[in-house]
């Protein structure tokens, strides 16, 4: 975790934070964030057993659009 913290500090060092209005903003996630997000989704229900048992967020949603077409998840 120390490496992640030092990386974040390097990216913002010397810059003052600014106020922004609440709203929707386009973002690009770091590989670490994508990995954490997909791991969490996998834990919650990206596996067949959870779908079969009806405890996955994917249960009963097959064929339904769930995310924007700009989002692509590849293995």
ROSESE-871354 format. One record per residue: residue in three letters; x, y negated, z of N, C-alpha, C, CB in turn; residue number from 0. Coordinates in steps of 0.2 Angstrom, whole numbers, plus 5000, padded with zeros to 4 digits. Glycine has a CB too. Layout:
N
{'ALA', {X, Y, Z}, {X, Y, Z}, {X, Y, Z}, {X, Y, Z}, NUM} ...
***
This chain:
75
{'UNK', {5004, 5006, 5000}, {5000, 5000, 5000}, {5004, 4994, 5000}, {4995, 5000, 5006}, 0} {'UNK', {5010, 4994, 5003}, {5014, 4988, 5003}, {5016, 4986, 4996}, {5021, 4990, 5007}, 1} {'UNK', {5017, 4990, 4991}, {5019, 4989, 4984}, {5013, 4985, 4981}, {5020, 4995, 4980}, 2} {'UNK', {5007, 4987, 4982}, {5001, 4983, 4980}, {5001, 4976, 4982}, {4995, 4987, 4981}, 3} {'UNK', {5002, 4976, 4989}, {5001, 4969, 4992}, {5007, 4964, 4989}, {5002, 4969, 4999}, 4} {'UNK', {5013, 4967, 4988}, {5018, 4963, 4986}, {5017, 4961, 4978}, {5025, 4966, 4987}, 5} {'UNK', {5014, 4965, 4975}, {5012, 4964, 4968}, {5007, 4958, 4967}, {5010, 4970, 4964}, 6} {'UNK', {5002, 4959, 4972}, {4997, 4954, 4972}, {5000, 4947, 4974}, {4991, 4955, 4976}, 7} {'UNK', {5004, 4947, 4978}, {5007, 4940, 4981}, {5011, 4937, 4975}, {5012, 4941, 4987}, 8} {'UNK', {5015, 4942, 4971}, {5019, 4939, 4966}, {5015, 4936, 4960}, {5023, 4945, 4963}, 9} {'UNK', {5009, 4939, 4959}, {5005, 4936, 4954}, {5002, 4929, 4956}, {4999, 4941, 4952}, 10} {'UNK', {5001, 4928, 4962}, {4997, 4922, 4964}, {5002, 4917, 4968}, {4991, 4923, 4968}, 11} {'UNK', {5008, 4919, 4969}, {5013, 4914, 4973}, {5013, 4907, 4969}, {5019, 4917, 4974}, 12} {'UNK', {5013, 4902, 4973}, {5014, 4895, 4970}, {5007, 4892, 4968}, {5019, 4896, 4965}, 13} {'UNK', {5002, 4896, 4967}, {4996, 4893, 4965}, {4991, 4892, 4971}, {4993, 4898, 4960}, 14} {'UNK', {4988, 4887, 4970}, {4983, 4885, 4975}, {4976, 4888, 4973}, {4982, 4877, 4976}, 15} {'UNK', {4972, 4891, 4978}, {4966, 4894, 4976}, {4961, 4888, 4974}, {4963, 4898, 4982}, 16} {'UNK', {4956, 4890, 4970}, {4951, 4885, 4968}, {4944, 4888, 4969}, {4952, 4884, 4960}, 17} {'UNK', {4940, 4883, 4970}, {4933, 4885, 4971}, {4929, 4886, 4964}, {4929, 4879, 4975}, 18} {'UNK', {4925, 4892, 4964}, {4922, 4893, 4958}, {4914, 4894, 4960}, {4925, 4899, 4954}, 19} {'UNK', {4910, 4892, 4955}, {4903, 4893, 4956}, {4901, 4901, 4956}, {4899, 4889, 4951}, 20} {'UNK', {4896, 4903, 4960}, {4894, 4910, 4959}, {4891, 4911, 4952}, {4888, 4911, 4965}, 21} {'UNK', {4892, 4917, 4950}, {4890, 4919, 4943}, {4893, 4925, 4941}, {4891, 4913, 4938}, 22} {'UNK', {4892, 4927, 4934}, {4895, 4932, 4931}, {4902, 4930, 4928}, {4890, 4936, 4926}, 23} {'UNK', {4907, 4934, 4929}, {4913, 4932, 4926}, {4916, 4939, 4923}, {4918, 4929, 4931}, 24} {'UNK', {4919, 4938, 4917}, {4923, 4943, 4914}, {4929, 4945, 4917}, {4924, 4942, 4906}, 25} {'UNK', {4931, 4951, 4919}, {4937, 4953, 4922}, {4941, 4958, 4919}, {4936, 4954, 4930}, 26} {'UNK', {4947, 4959, 4920}, {4951, 4964, 4917}, {4954, 4967, 4924}, {4957, 4962, 4912}, 27} {'UNK', {4953, 4974, 4925}, {4955, 4977, 4931}, {4962, 4980, 4930}, {4950, 4982, 4933}, 28} {'UNK', {4966, 4979, 4936}, {4972, 4982, 4936}, {4971, 4990, 4936}, {4976, 4980, 4942}, 29} {'UNK', {4976, 4994, 4933}, {4976, 5001, 4933}, {4974, 5004, 4940}, {4982, 5004, 4931}, 30} {'UNK', {4977, 5001, 4946}, {4976, 5003, 4952}, {4968, 5003, 4954}, {4980, 4999, 4957}, 31} {'UNK', {4965, 4997, 4952}, {4958, 4996, 4954}, {4954, 5001, 4950}, {4956, 4989, 4952}, 32} {'UNK', {4955, 5002, 4943}, {4951, 5007, 4939}, {4952, 5014, 4942}, {4954, 5007, 4932}, 33} {'UNK', {4958, 5016, 4944}, {4959, 5023, 4947}, {4955, 5023, 4954}, {4967, 5024, 4949}, 34} {'UNK', {4955, 5018, 4958}, {4951, 5019, 4964}, {4944, 5019, 4963}, {4953, 5012, 4968}, 35} {'UNK', {4941, 5015, 4958}, {4934, 5015, 4956}, {4932, 5022, 4953}, {4933, 5010, 4951}, 36} {'UNK', {4936, 5025, 4949}, {4934, 5031, 4946}, {4935, 5037, 4951}, {4939, 5033, 4940}, 37} {'UNK', {4939, 5036, 4956}, {4940, 5041, 4961}, {4934, 5041, 4965}, {4946, 5040, 4965}, 38} {'UNK', {4932, 5035, 4967}, {4926, 5034, 4971}, {4919, 5037, 4968}, {4925, 5027, 4973}, 39} {'UNK', {4919, 5035, 4961}, {4913, 5038, 4958}, {4913, 5045, 4957}, {4913, 5034, 4950}, 40} {'UNK', {4919, 5048, 4956}, {4920, 5055, 4956}, {4918, 5058, 4962}, {4927, 5057, 4954}, 41} {'UNK', {4920, 5055, 4968}, {4918, 5058, 4975}, {4910, 5058, 4976}, {4921, 5054, 4980}, 42} {'UNK', {4907, 5052, 4973}, {4900, 5051, 4974}, {4895, 5056, 4969}, {4898, 5044, 4973}, 43} {'UNK', {4898, 5058, 4964}, {4893, 5061, 4960}, {4895, 5062, 4952}, {4887, 5058, 4960}, 44} {'UNK', {4901, 5062, 4950}, {4903, 5063, 4943}, {4905, 5070, 4942}, {4909, 5059, 4942}, 45} {'UNK', {4902, 5075, 4946}, {4903, 5082, 4945}, {4897, 5086, 4945}, {4908, 5084, 4951}, 46} {'UNK', {4897, 5091, 4941}, {4891, 5095, 4940}, {4887, 5098, 4946}, {4893, 5101, 4936}, 47} {'UNK', {4891, 5100, 4951}, {4887, 5102, 4957}, {4882, 5097, 4960}, {4892, 5104, 4962}, 48} {'UNK', {4885, 5091, 4960}, {4881, 5085, 4963}, {4875, 5084, 4958}, {4885, 5079, 4964}, 49} {'UNK', {4876, 5084, 4952}, {4870, 5083, 4947}, {4865, 5089, 4948}, {4873, 5083, 4940}, 50} {'UNK', {4868, 5095, 4948}, {4863, 5101, 4949}, {4859, 5100, 4955}, {4867, 5107, 4948}, 51} {'UNK', {4862, 5098, 4960}, {4859, 5098, 4967}, {4854, 5091, 4967}, {4864, 5098, 4972}, 52} {'UNK', {4855, 5087, 4962}, {4851, 5081, 4962}, {4853, 5075, 4967}, {4844, 5082, 4964}, 53} {'UNK', {4860, 5076, 4969}, {4862, 5070, 4974}, {4867, 5066, 4970}, {4865, 5074, 4980}, 54} {'UNK', {4868, 5066, 4964}, {4872, 5062, 4960}, {4868, 5056, 4957}, {4875, 5066, 4954}, 55} {'UNK', {4871, 5050, 4957}, {4868, 5045, 4954}, {4867, 5046, 4946}, {4872, 5038, 4955}, 56} {'UNK', {4869, 5051, 4943}, {4868, 5052, 4936}, {4862, 5057, 4936}, {4874, 5056, 4933}, 57} {'UNK', {4860, 5060, 4941}, {4854, 5064, 4940}, {4848, 5061, 4938}, {4852, 5068, 4947}, 58} {'UNK', {4844, 5064, 4933}, {4838, 5061, 4930}, {4840, 5054, 4926}, {4833, 5059, 4935}, 59} {'UNK', {4846, 5053, 4924}, {4848, 5047, 4920}, {4851, 5049, 4913}, {4852, 5043, 4924}, 60} {'UNK', {4852, 5055, 4912}, {4855, 5057, 4906}, {4852, 5054, 4899}, {4855, 5065, 4905}, 61} {'UNK', {4856, 5052, 4895}, {4853, 5048, 4889}, {4852, 5041, 4890}, {4847, 5052, 4887}, 62} {'UNK', {4852, 5039, 4896}, {4850, 5032, 4898}, {4857, 5028, 4898}, {4846, 5031, 4905}, 63} {'UNK', {4856, 5022, 4895}, {4862, 5017, 4895}, {4863, 5015, 4903}, {4861, 5011, 4891}, 64} {'UNK', {4869, 5016, 4905}, {4871, 5014, 4912}, {4875, 5008, 4913}, {4873, 5020, 4916}, 65} {'UNK', {4879, 5007, 4908}, {4884, 5001, 4908}, {4884, 4998, 4901}, {4891, 5004, 4910}, 66} {'UNK', {4887, 4992, 4901}, {4888, 4988, 4895}, {4892, 4992, 4890}, {4891, 4981, 4897}, 67} {'UNK', {4891, 4991, 4884}, {4895, 4994, 4879}, {4902, 4992, 4878}, {4892, 4993, 4872}, 68} {'UNK', {4904, 4987, 4882}, {4911, 4985, 4882}, {4915, 4990, 4887}, {4912, 4978, 4885}, 69} {'UNK', {4911, 4993, 4891}, {4915, 4998, 4896}, {4916, 5005, 4893}, {4910, 4998, 4903}, 70} {'UNK', {4922, 5007, 4893}, {4923, 5013, 4890}, {4928, 5017, 4895}, {4927, 5013, 4883}, 71} {'UNK', {4926, 5023, 4896}, {4930, 5027, 4901}, {4932, 5033, 4897}, {4926, 5029, 4907}, 72} {'UNK', {4939, 5034, 4896}, {4942, 5040, 4893}, {4946, 5043, 4898}, {4945, 5037, 4887}, 73} {'UNK', {4947, 5050, 4896}, {4951, 5054, 4900}, {4958, 5054, 4897}, {4948, 5061, 4901}, 74} 
***
